[in-house]
């Protein structure tokens, strides 16, 4: 009996300390990535190659989902707004919800599952096939050569993808609201322009997507670098990337929103 | 994939990304319309500003001529002091009356300028004398209810 309780407590303690140790390693890894970023920025074609894989290849999913999210917003928003006789405010609703929240958050969630998982799987497989160790043998720092370019590519891609998502969503809302339902085109755009503020809404949205870019790529490269060098370990790491970064995006979004839009 | 094609795709991606940011800033946001041109400051005291917020529009004849820049409480007079930034192009007579209006039944509140006939115009930093407070809907309703009750009481 006594034995069972001690074992359970030891187990619990071990799990807690190992989580904390992982977090510590993750922070150290983040700092190391920043320190060894020189190569990624000096040999920028390394980063450009990664922007192709993380950014350009995510374009289709971002554009198509942005369009559909905007179209759904147009339909749902119109349905609710016309009850209060203010269907002209559809432009405001679509633009503000996309620029402030949906654009950065949904784009980041898609980015985490499209690009983040790929980064983790790639780095994890490199580790499993001992390519990272081979680089170290050749006195090439794997963090500088493999991790940092992916990290910077993610940070550069994410705000652009979020902006594309928002723009595409607003276009989708315009298609449904103005072209399909017949909200007045002039008031759709002018009301939108009157209430979307450049500094308050658009810049804050870009800041959000930048932070999400840092969070997602950090988690993705770390999980890949820290994965067990087995097939099972890589698959587990890929799953953890998607789960952890999705939760981190939503949590970070709450914190950022609390700072940015307090309704003052 | 060779480097030229890679550069082309990444360049394309960055270009449309920046283009969409520009679209957001100019077409969706108010960067184009919010002229960062010359403004001048006016102040006004109100008994009650209702739900007026900083950055609320200042309108004359329905046209936005400026924005509310600051709202604070005056400890001496127990009134609200509202500062506004007005477009330099527009001048208003000194006997202009400021009212706090609501656009629509549930819309946002704004300051309306009811232009007077004075030939002297308001200058930078000047305080507008004549103001009218916001209409507080609850007060109106309670007044209406009291009147109604008084009427009904009189009939009996």
Interface residues (C-beta under 8 A of the other chain):
Chain A: X45 X48 X49 X51 X52 X55 X56 X59 X84 X86 X95 X99 X156 X157 X159 X160 X161 X163 X164 X166 X167 X168 X170 X189 X192 X193 X194 X196 X197 X198 X201 X202 X206 X264
Chain B: X1 X3 X6 X7 X9 X10 X12 X13 X14 X16 X17 X18 X20 X21 X23 X24 X25 X27 X28 X29 X30 X31 X32 X33 X34 X54 X55 X104 X106
